[in-house]
Amino acid sequence: MATRSTIAMEQPDGRIMQIYCHFDGYLSHHGSILQQHYRDSAKVLALMLLGDLSTLSAEIGQAHDFDAAYTGGDRHENWCMAYGRDRGEKNTDARVFRDWNDYVQNHQYEEFEYCYRRDGQWWVCERERGYAPLADAMADELHERLAMEDE
C-alpha cells in the first residue's frame, strides 16, 4: 500500500511548486531523505523540475527504465523514480501556485505534505497535526515511538 505525499518548494518570489510522490511518504522515509539529502535549494529545485515521482531517493539520478526497475531489471536504489523522465508519462510537471495562501487553499492534499520554505527549512503537514518544522515533527514521532516501546 502506498503512503502518498506531496513535495513542494517555496520560490524566492513567493510562488510554490509542488510535485506528487506515490510511495513511502511517511516521516521516517521521506522526512529523513529530505532532511539529509535535499538541504540545498538548487537540489530541491532540480527535484521539483523532475516532476511527479513514484519514489523519492537520496539522488535524483538519470533517466532509466521505470518498468525494468520494478521487474527485477536494472534498479538504481539511490535514484528517484520519475513518471515523466523514467516512464514517459505526460502532464507530470510541478504545479505552481501564486503564493503560500494560494497553495494552502488549492494544492493537492495527500497523507503527508512536505514544503521547502524560502528560509531553507523543510516543513511537513500531517493532516491531523497541521504544518510544523520537519525536524520537530520527526523528533516528536521518535519520542512517541519510544514511549510506545516503553509501555
TORPA-480052 format. One line per 8 residues: number of its first residue (from 0); their letters; for each residue x, y, z of C-alpha. Coordinates in nm, 4 decimals. Example, Ala and Ser with C-alpha at 12.3 -4.5 7.8 and 13.67 -1.06 7.14 Angstrom:
BEGIN
0	as	1.2300:-0.4500:0.7800  1.3670:-0.1060:0.7140
! end
This chain:
BEGIN
0	matrstia	0.0000:0.0000:0.0000  0.1273:0.3454:-0.0904  0.1826:0.6279:0.1548  0.1220:0.9187:-0.0802  0.2802:1.2570:-0.0308  0.3482:1.5875:-0.1958  0.6766:1.7720:-0.2006  0.6780:2.1478:-0.2531
8	meqpdgri	0.9249:2.4324:-0.2728  0.8668:2.7989:-0.1972  1.0476:3.0125:-0.4545  1.2280:3.3405:-0.3736  0.9385:3.5326:-0.5333  0.6854:3.3513:-0.3116  0.5476:3.1099:-0.5710  0.5138:2.7468:-0.4606
16	mqiychfd	0.5993:2.4488:-0.6822  0.4510:2.1107:-0.5884  0.5014:1.7519:-0.7077  0.3296:1.4267:-0.6113  0.5111:1.1174:-0.4815  0.3321:0.7819:-0.4687  0.5341:0.5610:-0.2324  0.6817:0.5863:0.1185
24	gylshhgs	0.5769:0.9391:0.2133  0.5951:0.8807:0.5882  0.8322:1.0810:0.8081  1.0873:0.8059:0.8660  1.1365:0.7693:0.4888  1.0704:1.0973:0.3045  1.1376:1.3135:0.6073  1.4738:1.1503:0.6609
32	ilqqhyrd	1.5715:1.1656:0.2923  1.4673:1.5292:0.2562  1.6470:1.6341:0.5762  1.9681:1.4505:0.4872  1.9932:1.4815:0.1089  1.7865:1.7820:-0.0054  1.9260:2.0675:0.2052  2.0456:2.2782:-0.0876
40	sakvlalm	1.7898:2.4891:-0.2751  1.9478:2.4019:-0.6118  1.8980:2.0279:-0.5490  1.5415:2.0855:-0.4256  1.4679:2.2845:-0.7416  1.6122:2.0033:-0.9555  1.3781:1.7634:-0.7725  1.0798:1.9896:-0.8473
48	llgdlstl	1.1775:2.0060:-1.2145  1.1812:1.6251:-1.2259  0.8036:1.6296:-1.1759  0.5786:1.3694:-1.0137  0.7554:1.0694:-0.8623  0.6871:0.7067:-0.7953  0.9644:0.7008:-0.5329  1.1877:0.9589:-0.3692
56	saeigqah	1.5508:0.8597:-0.3181  1.8706:1.0228:-0.1992  1.9815:1.1108:-0.5517  1.7850:1.2489:-0.8455  1.9783:1.0180:-1.0765  1.9458:0.9898:-1.4521  1.6860:0.8577:-1.6927  1.6407:0.4822:-1.6601
64	dfdaaytg	1.3822:0.2181:-1.7482  1.0973:0.2549:-1.4991  0.9389:-0.0847:-1.5627  1.2666:-0.2784:-1.5632  1.3434:-0.1401:-1.2184  1.0215:-0.2940:-1.0835  1.0542:-0.6278:-1.2633  1.3996:-0.7270:-1.1461
72	gdrhenwc	1.5920:-0.5327:-1.4073  1.8386:-0.2518:-1.3573  1.7329:-0.0919:-1.0277  1.9148:0.2171:-0.9071  1.8291:0.2100:-0.5353  1.9534:0.5627:-0.4674  1.7850:0.7274:-0.7668  1.4391:0.8806:-0.7790
80	maygrdrg	1.1811:0.7105:-1.0000  1.0036:0.9801:-1.2027  0.6851:0.9231:-1.4009  0.7818:1.1632:-1.6791  1.1554:1.1065:-1.7100  1.1588:0.7306:-1.6499  0.8198:0.6126:-1.7749  0.7449:0.8752:-2.0388
88	ekntdarv	0.4155:0.9891:-1.8874  0.2764:1.3304:-1.9804  0.1413:1.6032:-1.7507  0.3742:1.5226:-1.4618  0.5284:1.8686:-1.4262  0.5232:2.0512:-1.0949  0.2105:2.2512:-1.0231  0.2771:2.6184:-0.9480
96	frdwndyv	0.0827:2.8351:-0.7023  0.0902:3.2178:-0.6745  0.1886:3.2265:-0.3079  0.1536:3.0451:0.0253  -0.2184:3.1305:0.0627  -0.2970:3.0058:-0.2896  -0.1001:2.6880:-0.2165  -0.2741:2.6160:0.1150
104	qnhqyeef	-0.6184:2.6733:-0.0391  -0.5731:2.4928:-0.3697  -0.2950:2.2344:-0.3553  -0.3239:1.8587:-0.3851  -0.3676:1.7024:-0.0401  -0.2067:1.3717:0.0448  -0.1217:1.1867:0.3645  0.1990:1.3865:0.4108
112	eycyrrdg	0.2914:1.7227:0.2604  0.6496:1.8456:0.2647  0.7498:2.2007:0.1776  1.0955:2.3531:0.1495  1.0434:2.7138:0.2580  1.2392:3.0210:0.1485  1.4302:3.0176:0.4775  1.5910:2.6853:0.3780
120	qwwvcere	1.3878:2.4766:0.6239  1.1669:2.1775:0.5475  0.8132:2.1833:0.6865  0.5683:1.8948:0.6966  0.1933:1.8740:0.7271  0.0251:1.5623:0.8549  -0.3499:1.6056:0.8132  -0.4327:1.5753:1.1828
128	rgyaplad	-0.1463:1.7926:1.3067  -0.1099:2.0817:1.0629  0.2211:2.2328:0.9496  0.5347:2.2036:1.1620  0.9100:2.2187:1.1032  1.0141:1.8776:0.9720  1.2899:1.8359:1.2308  1.0355:1.8933:1.5112
136	amadelhe	0.7833:1.6508:1.3604  1.0495:1.3824:1.3240  1.1628:1.4334:1.6856  0.8010:1.4117:1.8069  0.7474:1.0908:1.6100  1.0627:0.9397:1.7589  0.9530:1.0314:2.1122  0.6074:0.8803:2.0515
144	rlamede	0.7636:0.5599:1.9156  0.9971:0.5320:2.2148  0.7114:0.5949:2.4579  0.5089:0.3156:2.2953  0.8047:0.0776:2.3251  0.8351:0.1587:2.6970  0.4715:0.0691:2.7653
! end
